[in-house]
């Protein structure tokens, strides 16, 4: 049972690491105006998600 938990933790960690790398590469390759507009939209997205969750 411990091996299954360890494998799950390693898989989750690698998945998070890969997702982070993909996001960083996407931000670096994007045009500056696109990145700025996405960052400006984040607060509205967070409030909408919080409102829907409650």
Beta strands, then each sheet from edge to edge (+ up, - down):
end
